[in-house]
Amino acid sequence: MTEKVRVAIVGCGGIANGKHMPSLSKVKQAEMVAFCDIEVEKAEKAAAQYGVEGAKVYSDYKELLADGSFDVVHVCTPNSSHAEISIAAMEAGKHVMCEKPMAKTSEEARQMVETSKRTGQKLTIGYNNRFRPDSLHLHKLCERGDLGEVYYAKAHAIRRRAVPTWGVFLDEEKQGGGPLIDIGTHALDLTLWMMNNYKPKAVLGTTYHKLGQKENAANAFGSWDPAKFTVEDSAFGFITMENGATIVLESSWALNTLDVDEAKVSLSGTEAGADMKDGLRINGEDNSKLYTTKVDLGPGGVAFYDGSVESDADIEARQWIESIINDTEPLVKPEEAFVVTQILEAIYESAKTGKAVYLEEVFA
């Protein structure tokens, strides 16, 4: 059994500093030994703050992989390079945690899955919302069959005005899209996981670039430059599954609405329903009477071994490192993440063509 898992971070920007590195620093079995960023100053800063003594710094991920004095690579770069770096890392014999979304296209995502299978290297995707207390509890209820057959669901990823104006979020070439691929991906992943249904049949989608054209717009992160806003500001999808189930996916960074929810799901089953609109609520019928139950999840966290509270990102990092040490399967499987990317891509394609997109199963 490996005593320490040596981790290399590729991409030392917002998501690495906001999620990956702080969470990994709390995992006793992990140590960050290498850092890479095309802006080498960012890698140097990360190494000084989170690295072990003598941690190495690179500006080119290929040079980092050629060194090879580590076990795992965390890919925290723009979406357009997720597949390229993840595949190269697995080919170099490294396990990979790739930040969501899995890839810019389903073809890239397919190649990532196939590389993992061929090389035997573990691959997981950063869908940390699965590790929230409400998500974990609801998933257990679904697994146990409390909701019966879930045949209708809504995936919620709606912001009123919270367009990320930093980094490359507004750049379609580097990101592949806007709120759909950024936050819609979390909501869709949660929904498919709860339903345990990864067999989409047809997708109809619409995207809008309405509010992104506005000058000096009100926004939680400051006004954006309309000339640089090249992605959609909202997107919606209607998804039918092979077994007849229906999923409605809604996503926005900017929308004139007060019905705001992000990384949440509503489920309707034959035995009961559930939603995360106001905490975790279960609804159904008992003894010819309707009921609604709000689940008490405690203080909002999960008690860790030392009595503190872990965030979803902390649990994600710990379980990922433990899966490597114990040679077990990570919670987020690459085949599942592939289906998320496949559906998102179909929504974009449908929005462009005005036609439904029919999907085929790739990984049986």
C-alpha positions as CSV (number, residue, x, y, z in Angstrom):
1,M,0.0,0.0,0.0
2,T,1.3,3.4,-1.0
3,E,2.0,5.6,2.1
4,K,2.0,8.9,0.2
5,V,0.4,9.8,-3.1
6,R,2.6,12.4,-5.0
7,V,0.5,14.9,-6.9
8,A,1.3,17.2,-9.8
9,I,-1.0,20.2,-10.5
10,V,-1.3,21.4,-14.1
11,G,-3.0,24.8,-14.3
12,C,-2.5,26.9,-11.2
13,G,-5.3,29.4,-11.7
14,G,-8.7,29.9,-10.1
15,I,-10.1,26.4,-9.8
16,A,-6.7,25.0,-8.6
17,N,-6.5,27.7,-5.9
18,G,-10.1,27.7,-5.0
19,K,-10.7,24.0,-4.8
20,H,-8.0,21.4,-5.7
21,M,-4.9,22.6,-3.8
22,P,-6.7,23.7,-0.6
23,S,-8.5,20.3,-0.4
24,L,-5.5,18.2,-1.3
25,S,-3.5,20.0,1.5
26,K,-5.9,18.5,4.0
27,V,-5.4,14.9,2.8
28,K,-2.7,13.4,5.0
29,Q,-1.8,10.7,2.4
30,A,-1.2,13.3,-0.4
31,E,1.6,15.6,-1.1
32,M,1.9,18.1,-3.9
33,V,5.4,17.8,-5.5
34,A,5.1,19.6,-8.9
35,F,3.3,22.6,-10.3
36,C,2.8,23.7,-13.9
37,D,1.3,26.8,-15.5
38,I,2.0,28.6,-18.7
39,E,2.3,31.7,-16.5
40,V,5.2,30.3,-14.5
41,E,4.7,32.9,-11.7
42,K,1.4,31.2,-10.8
43,A,3.1,27.8,-10.5
44,E,5.9,29.3,-8.3
45,K,3.3,30.9,-6.0
46,A,1.4,27.6,-5.8
47,A,4.6,25.7,-5.0
48,A,5.5,28.1,-2.3
49,Q,2.1,27.9,-0.7
50,Y,1.2,24.2,-1.1
51,G,4.2,22.3,-2.3
52,V,6.5,20.0,-0.3
53,E,10.1,21.2,0.2
54,G,11.9,21.1,-3.1
55,A,8.6,21.0,-5.2
56,K,9.3,21.5,-8.9
57,V,7.9,24.2,-11.1
58,Y,7.2,24.0,-14.8
59,S,5.7,26.2,-17.6
60,D,5.2,23.2,-20.0
61,Y,3.2,20.2,-19.0
62,K,5.2,18.0,-21.4
63,E,8.4,18.7,-19.4
64,L,6.5,18.0,-16.2
65,L,5.4,14.6,-17.5
66,A,8.9,13.8,-18.7
67,D,10.1,14.2,-15.1
68,G,7.6,11.7,-13.8
69,S,8.5,11.9,-10.1
70,F,4.8,11.7,-9.1
71,D,1.8,9.4,-9.2
72,V,-1.2,11.6,-10.0
73,V,-2.0,14.6,-12.2
74,H,-4.7,17.1,-11.4
75,V,-5.8,18.9,-14.7
76,C,-7.0,22.4,-13.9
77,T,-6.7,24.1,-17.2
78,P,-9.3,25.6,-19.7
79,N,-11.6,23.0,-21.2
80,S,-9.9,23.0,-24.6
81,S,-6.8,21.3,-23.1
82,H,-8.5,18.8,-20.7
83,A,-8.3,15.9,-23.1
84,E,-4.8,16.6,-24.4
85,I,-3.2,16.8,-21.0
86,S,-5.2,14.0,-19.4
87,I,-4.4,11.6,-22.2
88,A,-0.7,12.5,-22.2
89,A,-0.6,12.0,-18.4
90,M,-2.3,8.6,-18.5
91,E,0.0,7.6,-21.4
92,A,2.9,8.6,-19.0
93,G,1.6,6.2,-16.4
94,K,-0.2,8.7,-14.2
95,H,-3.7,8.6,-12.6
96,V,-5.7,11.7,-13.6
97,M,-8.2,13.9,-11.8
98,C,-9.6,16.3,-14.5
99,E,-11.7,19.2,-13.5
100,K,-15.2,19.4,-15.0
101,P,-16.4,19.4,-17.7
102,M,-14.6,16.2,-18.9
103,A,-13.7,17.7,-22.3
104,K,-14.8,20.3,-24.9
105,T,-16.2,17.6,-27.2
106,S,-17.6,14.0,-26.8
107,E,-14.9,12.7,-29.1
108,E,-12.2,14.0,-26.8
109,A,-14.1,12.6,-23.8
110,R,-14.3,9.2,-25.6
111,Q,-10.6,9.2,-26.2
112,M,-10.0,9.9,-22.5
113,V,-12.1,6.9,-21.4
114,E,-10.4,4.6,-23.9
115,T,-7.0,5.8,-22.8
116,S,-7.9,5.0,-19.2
117,K,-9.1,1.5,-20.1
118,R,-6.0,0.8,-22.3
119,T,-3.4,2.1,-19.8
120,G,-5.1,0.9,-16.7
121,Q,-4.7,4.4,-15.1
122,K,-7.5,5.8,-13.0
123,L,-9.5,8.7,-14.4
124,T,-12.1,10.8,-12.6
125,I,-13.8,14.1,-13.3
126,G,-14.3,16.9,-10.7
127,Y,-18.0,16.7,-10.1
128,N,-17.7,17.6,-6.5
129,N,-21.4,18.4,-6.0
130,R,-22.0,14.6,-5.7
131,F,-20.2,14.9,-2.3
132,R,-22.6,17.4,-0.7
133,P,-24.6,16.0,2.3
134,D,-27.9,16.5,0.4
135,S,-26.6,14.8,-2.7
136,L,-25.2,11.8,-0.8
137,H,-28.4,11.4,1.2
138,L,-30.7,11.6,-1.8
139,H,-28.6,9.2,-3.8
140,K,-28.9,6.6,-1.0
141,L,-32.7,7.1,-1.1
142,C,-32.7,6.6,-4.9
143,E,-30.5,3.5,-4.6
144,R,-32.8,2.0,-2.0
145,G,-35.8,2.5,-4.3
146,D,-37.6,5.0,-2.1
147,L,-38.6,7.1,-5.1
148,G,-39.5,4.1,-7.3
149,E,-38.8,4.5,-11.0
150,V,-37.7,8.1,-11.6
151,Y,-39.2,9.0,-15.0
152,Y,-39.1,12.8,-14.9
153,A,-36.3,15.1,-13.6
154,K,-35.1,18.7,-13.8
155,A,-31.5,19.7,-13.6
156,H,-31.2,23.3,-12.3
157,A,-28.3,25.6,-12.9
158,I,-29.8,29.1,-13.0
159,R,-28.1,32.3,-12.0
160,R,-29.8,35.7,-12.2
161,R,-26.7,37.8,-12.8
162,A,-23.4,36.0,-12.0
163,V,-21.3,35.9,-15.2
164,P,-17.7,34.9,-14.5
165,T,-15.7,37.7,-16.1
166,W,-12.2,36.5,-15.2
167,G,-10.0,34.0,-17.0
168,V,-11.3,32.5,-20.3
169,F,-14.9,31.8,-19.2
170,L,-16.3,34.0,-22.0
171,D,-14.1,32.5,-24.7
172,E,-15.9,29.9,-26.8
173,E,-12.7,28.6,-28.4
174,K,-11.1,27.8,-25.1
175,Q,-14.2,26.7,-23.1
176,G,-16.6,25.2,-25.7
177,G,-19.5,27.1,-24.3
178,G,-20.9,29.2,-21.4
179,P,-23.2,28.4,-18.5
180,L,-24.3,25.1,-20.0
181,I,-20.8,23.6,-20.1
182,D,-19.7,25.4,-16.9
183,I,-22.5,25.0,-14.4
184,G,-25.2,23.0,-16.3
185,T,-22.7,20.2,-16.4
186,H,-22.8,19.9,-12.6
187,A,-26.6,19.8,-12.5
188,L,-26.8,17.2,-15.3
189,D,-24.2,15.0,-13.6
190,L,-26.2,15.0,-10.4
191,T,-29.4,14.2,-12.2
192,L,-28.0,11.2,-14.2
193,W,-26.3,9.9,-11.1
194,M,-29.5,10.1,-9.0
195,M,-31.5,8.3,-11.8
196,N,-28.6,5.9,-12.4
197,N,-29.6,6.3,-16.1
198,Y,-26.8,6.9,-18.7
199,K,-28.7,5.9,-21.8
200,P,-29.9,9.1,-23.6
201,K,-31.9,8.7,-26.7
202,A,-32.7,12.2,-28.1
203,V,-31.9,15.8,-27.2
204,L,-33.5,19.1,-28.2
205,G,-31.8,22.2,-27.2
206,T,-31.8,26.0,-27.3
207,T,-29.1,28.6,-26.5
208,Y,-29.4,32.3,-26.1
209,H,-27.0,35.3,-26.3
210,K,-29.4,38.0,-25.3
211,L,-28.2,39.7,-22.1
212,G,-24.5,39.2,-22.9
213,Q,-24.8,41.9,-25.5
214,K,-25.6,44.6,-22.9
215,E,-23.2,47.3,-21.9
216,N,-22.5,48.1,-18.3
217,A,-24.7,45.3,-17.1
218,A,-25.4,44.6,-13.5
219,N,-23.4,41.5,-12.5
220,A,-22.1,39.9,-9.3
221,F,-18.6,39.9,-10.7
222,G,-18.6,43.3,-12.4
223,S,-19.7,44.3,-15.9
224,W,-18.5,42.2,-18.8
225,D,-17.2,43.4,-22.2
226,P,-19.9,42.4,-24.8
227,A,-17.2,42.1,-27.5
228,K,-15.5,39.4,-25.5
229,F,-18.7,37.6,-24.5
230,T,-18.6,34.9,-27.3
231,V,-20.5,32.1,-25.4
232,E,-24.2,31.8,-24.7
233,D,-25.7,33.5,-21.6
234,S,-28.4,30.8,-21.1
235,A,-29.1,27.4,-22.5
236,F,-31.9,24.8,-22.1
237,G,-32.2,21.2,-23.0
238,F,-35.0,18.6,-23.3
239,I,-33.6,15.1,-23.0
240,T,-35.4,11.8,-23.5
241,M,-33.8,8.5,-22.3
242,E,-34.0,5.0,-23.8
243,N,-36.3,3.8,-21.1
244,G,-38.7,6.7,-21.7
245,A,-37.6,9.0,-18.9
246,T,-37.4,12.8,-19.5
247,I,-34.9,15.3,-18.2
248,V,-35.2,19.1,-18.5
249,L,-31.9,20.9,-18.1
250,E,-31.8,24.7,-17.5
251,S,-28.7,26.8,-17.2
252,S,-27.9,30.5,-17.2
253,W,-25.3,33.0,-16.0
254,A,-27.6,35.9,-16.8
255,L,-31.4,35.6,-16.9
256,N,-34.2,37.8,-15.9
257,T,-35.6,35.5,-13.2
258,L,-36.0,35.2,-9.5
259,D,-36.2,31.4,-9.7
260,V,-32.5,30.9,-9.0
261,D,-30.9,27.5,-8.2
262,E,-27.5,26.0,-9.0
263,A,-26.2,22.4,-9.0
264,K,-29.6,21.1,-7.9
265,V,-32.0,18.5,-9.0
266,S,-35.8,17.8,-8.9
267,L,-36.9,14.2,-9.3
268,S,-40.3,12.6,-9.8
269,G,-40.7,8.9,-9.3
270,T,-43.5,6.3,-9.1
271,E,-43.3,6.1,-5.3
272,A,-42.1,9.6,-4.3
273,G,-40.5,12.8,-5.5
274,A,-37.6,14.9,-4.2
275,D,-36.1,18.3,-4.8
276,M,-33.3,20.6,-3.4
277,K,-35.2,23.8,-3.8
278,D,-35.5,24.6,-0.1
279,G,-33.1,22.1,1.5
280,L,-33.7,18.5,0.6
281,R,-37.4,17.7,0.5
282,I,-39.2,14.4,-0.1
283,N,-42.8,14.4,-1.2
284,G,-45.3,11.5,-1.7
285,E,-48.5,9.9,-0.7
286,D,-49.0,7.8,2.5
287,N,-52.3,6.3,3.7
288,S,-54.2,8.3,1.0
289,K,-52.7,11.5,2.2
290,L,-50.0,13.7,0.6
291,Y,-46.9,14.5,2.6
292,T,-43.8,16.6,2.3
293,T,-40.8,15.9,4.5
294,K,-37.8,18.2,4.8
295,V,-34.7,16.2,5.6
296,D,-32.5,17.4,8.6
297,L,-29.0,17.2,7.3
298,G,-27.4,18.7,10.4
299,P,-25.0,21.7,10.3
300,G,-24.5,21.3,6.5
301,G,-21.4,19.2,6.5
302,V,-20.1,15.7,7.1
303,A,-18.2,15.0,10.3
304,F,-14.7,14.0,9.5
305,Y,-12.4,11.8,11.7
306,D,-11.1,14.7,13.8
307,G,-14.6,16.1,14.4
308,S,-14.3,19.0,11.9
309,V,-16.5,19.5,8.9
310,E,-15.4,18.6,5.4
311,S,-16.6,20.4,2.3
312,D,-17.7,18.6,-0.8
313,A,-14.4,19.4,-2.4
314,D,-12.5,18.1,0.6
315,I,-14.4,14.8,0.5
316,E,-13.9,14.5,-3.2
317,A,-10.1,15.0,-2.8
318,R,-9.9,12.5,0.1
319,Q,-11.9,9.8,-1.6
320,W,-10.0,10.2,-4.8
321,I,-6.6,9.8,-3.0
322,E,-8.0,6.8,-1.1
323,S,-9.2,5.2,-4.3
324,I,-5.6,5.3,-5.5
325,I,-4.1,4.0,-2.3
326,N,-6.7,1.2,-2.0
327,D,-7.0,0.5,-5.7
328,T,-10.7,1.1,-5.7
329,E,-13.0,2.8,-8.2
330,P,-13.5,6.5,-7.8
331,L,-17.1,7.7,-7.2
332,V,-17.2,9.7,-10.5
333,K,-16.5,7.2,-13.3
334,P,-15.2,8.4,-16.6
335,E,-17.9,6.6,-18.6
336,E,-20.6,8.5,-16.6
337,A,-18.8,11.9,-17.3
338,F,-18.6,11.0,-21.0
339,V,-22.4,10.8,-21.2
340,V,-22.7,14.2,-19.5
341,T,-20.4,15.7,-22.2
342,Q,-22.3,13.8,-24.9
343,I,-25.6,15.3,-23.9
344,L,-24.2,18.9,-23.5
345,E,-22.6,18.7,-27.0
346,A,-26.0,17.5,-28.4
347,I,-27.8,20.5,-26.8
348,Y,-25.3,22.8,-28.5
349,E,-25.7,21.0,-31.8
350,S,-29.5,21.0,-31.6
351,A,-29.5,24.7,-30.8
352,K,-27.4,25.4,-34.0
353,T,-29.4,23.2,-36.3
354,G,-32.9,23.6,-34.8
355,K,-33.3,19.8,-34.9
356,A,-33.3,17.0,-32.4
357,V,-30.1,15.1,-32.0
358,Y,-30.3,11.3,-31.6
359,L,-27.6,9.6,-29.6
360,E,-26.1,6.2,-29.6
361,E,-24.6,4.3,-26.7
362,V,-20.8,4.3,-26.8
363,F,-19.7,2.5,-23.7
364,A,-22.1,-0.4,-23.0
